[in-house]
Amino acid sequence: MVGSYLNNEEKARILSWIDEKIPIKEICLRSRRSERTIFRLKNASRDVPKFTVPSHKPIPGRPRLTSKETDKLLRREVLKNPRLTASELKSCYPILLEKPSIRTLRHRLQKDLQLPSRIASKKPLLTDAMKKKRLAFAKKYKDWTPEQWEKVLWSDESTFQMFNHHHRRVRRPPSISRYNIAYTLPTVKHPVSVMVWGCFSGLRGRGGLFFLPKNTMMNGDRYIRVLKDHMLAMYEMHESLVFQHDSAPCHKAKKVSKFLSDNNIDVLDWPGNSPDLNPIENCWHIVKTKLSERKPTSLEELINEIKNLWVRDMSPDYFKKLAHSMPKRLKLVLKCKGAMTKY
């Protein structure tokens, strides 16, 4: 109540207490108003007829277009469905929200109700079966120590394009066309891309990189060749006890499983659709972010930049921290009941 205007009911109640000769301090305690407010009301009541309450002075400024009840409704609707936009709210309540503009509703949501608009985080879709597998994985390995996770050889593939299509914000004067070359992003229909296989361990740091031919995807035969020519040597060099790869179809092929079994490679029982659990995804994110700043113009330059970033921008301590982050990741999976985490 403090800081808001007195309504007529409050005024009548306070004036009746004044007529009953109740001390001002007691009235302040009962009404939760300041002495100054009580004295101003008492003085204003002398200029109006008896048994009436003084009216408000005209409030300066433009009147508010939404009431407190309307603001509560807006908050309730947005919390129920966070994807609702201001224009959609206005169309849902055309009579109630007839006067306020869409811009006013945006301001009300962002400033007054503390519900600013945010870009939604993109995460893989998880079915109930996938969540159960993630929970089972987290429960199975939740007691592993950081030293045990250092003995895991982490691996993954990632595709790098010569032209990134990430949206960029630009600040453009209204007098200049949005199609001016300085304010546009160049794109190509079929950008040159290269798929890279990489690995690392918390014990020895970065492993090797293997580049597939241009615009080529991984399959079972190519993956066996990568394992044979690159992974086995890295597995021994890093003194690893467990090998990790995700549940991609080429990784789960019978001939791939047979190859790993024949070479006595213990494979981590990895749940599907779980990039947030794989620390090497953080490495790929760093490389792609830095790569967008380099802007390579040829396939050869693209490959060289990836190699340089893999060696130069990530230290052995960084890879150790990634391996040591596994207990935290598993705790979050258990806390989220198998749902996606912040990683």
C-alpha positions in Angstrom: 0.0 0.0 0.0 2.9 2.4 0.7 3.6 4.6 -2.3 0.1 4.2 -3.8 -2.8 6.7 -3.7 -5.5 6.6 -1.0 -8.8 5.3 -2.3 -12.1 6.6 -1.1 -12.6 3.7 1.3 -9.3 4.4 3.0 -10.0 8.1 3.2 -13.3 7.5 4.9 -11.8 5.1 7.3 -9.0 7.5 8.3 -11.3 10.4 8.6 -13.6 8.4 10.9 -10.6 7.6 13.1 -9.7 11.3 13.2 -13.3 12.1 14.3 -12.9 9.5 17.1 -9.9 11.4 18.4 -7.6 8.5 17.8 -3.9 9.6 18.0 -2.2 10.2 14.7 0.5 7.7 15.4 -2.1 5.0 16.0 -3.8 5.9 12.8 -0.5 5.5 10.9 0.0 2.1 12.4 -3.5 1.0 11.4 -3.5 2.4 7.9 0.2 1.8 7.2 0.5 5.4 6.0 2.9 8.2 6.9 2.0 11.1 9.3 2.4 13.5 6.4 -0.3 11.6 4.4 -2.7 11.7 7.4 -2.2 15.4 8.0 -2.7 16.3 4.3 -5.9 14.3 4.2 -7.1 16.0 7.5 -6.3 19.5 6.0 -8.0 18.7 2.7 -11.2 17.4 4.5 -11.8 20.9 5.9 -12.6 22.3 2.5 -15.2 19.7 1.6 -18.8 19.2 3.0 -19.2 16.9 6.0 -19.5 13.2 5.3 -17.7 13.5 2.0 -14.1 12.7 1.2 -11.7 15.0 -0.7 -11.0 14.0 -4.3 -7.6 13.5 -5.9 -5.9 16.3 -7.6 -5.5 15.8 -11.3 -2.6 13.4 -11.9 -0.1 14.8 -14.5 0.9 12.8 -17.5 -0.9 10.4 -19.8 -3.2 7.9 -18.1 -2.1 4.3 -17.9 -3.6 2.2 -20.6 -3.5 -1.1 -18.6 -4.7 -1.7 -15.1 -3.0 -3.7 -12.4 -5.5 -6.5 -13.1 -4.7 -6.5 -16.8 -0.9 -6.6 -16.0 -1.6 -9.7 -13.8 -3.4 -11.3 -16.6 -0.5 -10.6 -19.0 1.9 -12.1 -16.6 -0.2 -15.2 -16.0 -0.6 -15.8 -19.8 3.1 -15.3 -20.6 4.2 -17.6 -17.7 1.7 -20.2 -18.9 3.0 -20.0 -22.5 6.4 -18.3 -22.8 6.2 -18.2 -26.6 3.3 -15.7 -26.7 4.2 -12.5 -28.4 2.7 -9.1 -27.7 0.7 -9.1 -30.9 -0.7 -12.6 -30.1 -1.7 -11.4 -26.6 -3.5 -8.5 -28.2 -5.4 -10.8 -30.6 -6.3 -13.1 -27.7 -8.0 -10.3 -25.8 -9.1 -7.8 -28.5 -11.6 -6.0 -26.2 -9.5 -5.8 -23.0 -6.4 -4.8 -24.9 -8.0 -2.5 -27.5 -6.4 0.7 -26.4 -2.8 -0.2 -25.6 -0.6 -0.7 -28.7 1.7 -3.6 -29.3 4.6 -1.5 -28.5 3.0 -0.6 -25.1 2.4 -4.2 -24.4 6.0 -5.0 -25.1 7.2 -2.3 -22.8 4.8 -3.5 -20.1 6.1 -7.1 -20.3 9.8 -6.1 -20.5 10.0 -3.2 -18.0 7.1 -3.5 -15.6 6.6 -7.2 -15.4 10.3 -8.1 -15.8 9.6 -10.6 -18.6 12.0 -9.5 -21.3 12.2 -11.3 -24.6 15.0 -13.8 -25.0 16.3 -16.0 -27.8 15.3 -19.6 -27.1 18.1 -22.1 -26.6 18.2 -24.8 -29.2 18.4 -28.3 -27.8 17.8 -31.8 -29.3 14.4 -33.3 -28.9 14.4 -36.0 -26.2 11.7 -38.8 -26.0 10.8 -40.5 -22.8 12.9 -43.5 -23.8 15.9 -41.2 -24.4 15.5 -39.6 -21.0 15.4 -42.9 -19.3 18.6 -43.9 -21.0 20.3 -40.7 -19.9 19.1 -41.2 -16.4 20.5 -44.8 -16.4 23.8 -43.5 -17.8 24.0 -40.8 -15.1 23.2 -43.3 -12.3 25.8 -45.8 -13.6 28.7 -43.4 -13.8 27.8 -40.8 -11.1 30.4 -42.2 -8.7 33.3 -42.0 -11.1 36.1 -39.8 -10.0 37.7 -37.0 -12.2 40.8 -39.3 -12.4 38.7 -42.0 -14.0 37.2 -39.6 -16.5 40.7 -38.6 -17.5 41.2 -42.1 -18.8 38.4 -41.8 -21.3 39.3 -41.0 -24.9 36.5 -38.6 -26.1 35.8 -38.5 -29.8 33.3 -37.0 -32.2 32.8 -35.7 -35.7 31.8 -32.2 -36.7 31.1 -30.5 -40.0 32.7 -27.1 -40.8 31.4 -24.9 -43.5 33.3 -22.2 -45.4 30.4 -19.8 -45.0 28.6 -19.6 -41.7 24.9 -18.7 -41.9 24.6 -17.4 -38.3 22.4 -14.4 -37.9 24.2 -11.2 -37.1 22.7 -8.0 -35.7 23.7 -4.7 -37.4 23.1 -1.1 -36.5 21.8 0.7 -39.6 20.6 4.3 -39.9 17.0 4.4 -41.0 17.9 6.5 -44.0 20.0 3.7 -45.5 18.5 0.7 -47.3 18.7 -2.6 -45.4 20.0 -4.1 -48.7 23.1 -1.9 -48.7 26.1 -4.2 -49.0 27.5 -3.0 -45.7 24.4 -4.3 -43.9 23.9 -7.6 -45.6 25.4 -11.1 -45.1 26.7 -12.9 -48.1 25.5 -16.5 -48.5 25.9 -19.3 -51.0 23.5 -22.1 -51.8 25.9 -25.0 -51.4 28.8 -24.0 -49.2 32.0 -26.0 -49.2 32.1 -28.2 -46.1 34.5 -30.7 -44.5 33.8 -33.2 -41.8 36.4 -33.6 -39.1 37.0 -36.4 -36.6 38.8 -35.5 -33.5 39.6 -36.9 -30.0 41.1 -35.9 -26.7 41.6 -37.1 -23.2 41.9 -35.4 -19.8 45.2 -37.1 -19.2 47.1 -36.1 -22.3 45.1 -33.3 -23.8 44.3 -33.0 -27.5 44.4 -35.9 -29.9 44.7 -36.0 -33.7 42.3 -34.7 -36.3 41.2 -36.6 -39.4 39.6 -34.7 -42.3 37.2 -36.5 -44.7 37.2 -35.5 -48.4 35.2 -32.4 -49.3 31.4 -32.7 -48.9 31.7 -36.3 -47.7 29.9 -37.7 -44.8 31.0 -40.5 -42.4 29.8 -44.1 -42.9 30.7 -47.5 -41.4 33.6 -48.2 -43.7 35.2 -44.8 -43.4 34.7 -44.9 -39.6 36.5 -48.2 -39.3 39.4 -46.7 -41.3 39.5 -43.7 -38.9 39.5 -46.1 -35.9 42.2 -48.2 -37.4 44.5 -45.5 -38.7 44.0 -42.9 -35.9 42.0 -43.9 -32.9 44.0 -47.0 -32.0 47.3 -45.1 -31.8 45.7 -42.3 -29.8 44.1 -44.8 -27.5 47.5 -46.2 -26.6 49.3 -42.9 -26.6 46.8 -41.4 -24.1 46.9 -44.4 -21.9 43.1 -44.6 -22.1 41.0 -47.3 -20.6 37.6 -46.4 -22.2 36.6 -45.1 -25.6 33.7 -42.8 -26.1 31.7 -42.1 -29.2 28.1 -41.2 -29.6 25.1 -43.2 -31.0 25.4 -42.2 -34.6 24.3 -45.0 -37.0 27.9 -45.4 -38.4 29.2 -45.8 -34.9 26.6 -48.5 -34.0 27.1 -50.6 -37.1 27.8 -54.3 -36.4 31.2 -54.2 -38.2 32.3 -51.2 -36.1 31.3 -52.9 -32.9 33.1 -56.1 -34.0 36.3 -54.1 -34.8 36.3 -52.5 -31.4 35.6 -55.8 -29.7 38.4 -57.5 -31.7 40.8 -54.8 -30.6 39.8 -55.1 -26.9 38.5 -51.5 -26.8 36.1 -50.9 -23.9 33.4 -48.5 -25.1 31.4 -46.2 -22.9 27.7 -47.1 -22.9 26.6 -43.8 -24.4 22.9 -42.6 -24.4 21.6 -41.3 -27.7 21.0 -37.6 -28.6 23.2 -36.3 -25.7 25.7 -33.7 -27.0 25.4 -31.9 -23.7 27.2 -34.9 -22.1 30.1 -34.9 -24.6 32.9 -32.5 -23.6 34.3 -32.4 -27.1 31.3 -30.4 -28.2 32.8 -27.5 -26.3 35.9 -27.8 -28.4 34.0 -27.8 -31.6 32.1 -24.7 -30.4 35.3 -22.8 -29.8 36.7 -23.8 -33.2 33.6 -22.7 -35.0 33.3 -19.4 -33.2 37.0 -18.5 -33.9 36.6 -19.8 -37.5 33.8 -17.3 -38.2 36.2 -14.5 -37.4 38.9 -15.9 -39.7 36.6 -16.2 -42.7 38.6 -18.7 -44.8 38.1 -18.4 -48.6 39.2 -21.9 -49.8 39.1 -25.5 -48.6 42.8 -25.6 -47.9 42.6 -22.4 -45.9 39.6 -23.8 -44.0 41.5 -27.0 -43.0 44.6 -25.1 -42.0 42.6 -22.8 -39.8 40.9 -25.7 -38.1 44.3 -27.3 -37.4 45.8 -24.1 -36.1 42.8 -23.4 -33.8 42.9 -27.0 -32.5 46.5 -26.6 -31.5 46.8 -23.0 -30.5 43.5 -22.1 -28.8 43.1 -25.0 -26.4 45.7 -26.0 -23.8 46.1 -29.4 -22.0 44.6 -27.8 -18.8 41.5 -26.9 -20.8 41.0 -30.6 -21.9 41.5 -31.7 -18.3 38.8 -29.3 -17.1 36.5 -30.7 -19.7 37.1 -34.2 -18.5 36.6 -33.1 -14.9 33.3 -31.5 -15.8 31.6 -34.9 -16.2 30.5 -35.3 -12.6 28.7 -32.0 -12.8 27.1 -32.9 -16.0 25.8 -36.1 -14.6 24.4 -34.4 -11.5 22.5 -32.0 -13.7 21.0 -34.9 -15.7 19.8 -36.5 -12.5 18.5 -33.1 -11.3 16.7 -32.5 -14.6 15.3 -36.1 -14.6 17.0 -36.9 -17.9 16.1 -33.6 -19.7 18.7 -31.4 -21.5 21.1 -29.5 -19.4 22.9 -26.1 -19.8 26.0 -27.7 -21.4 
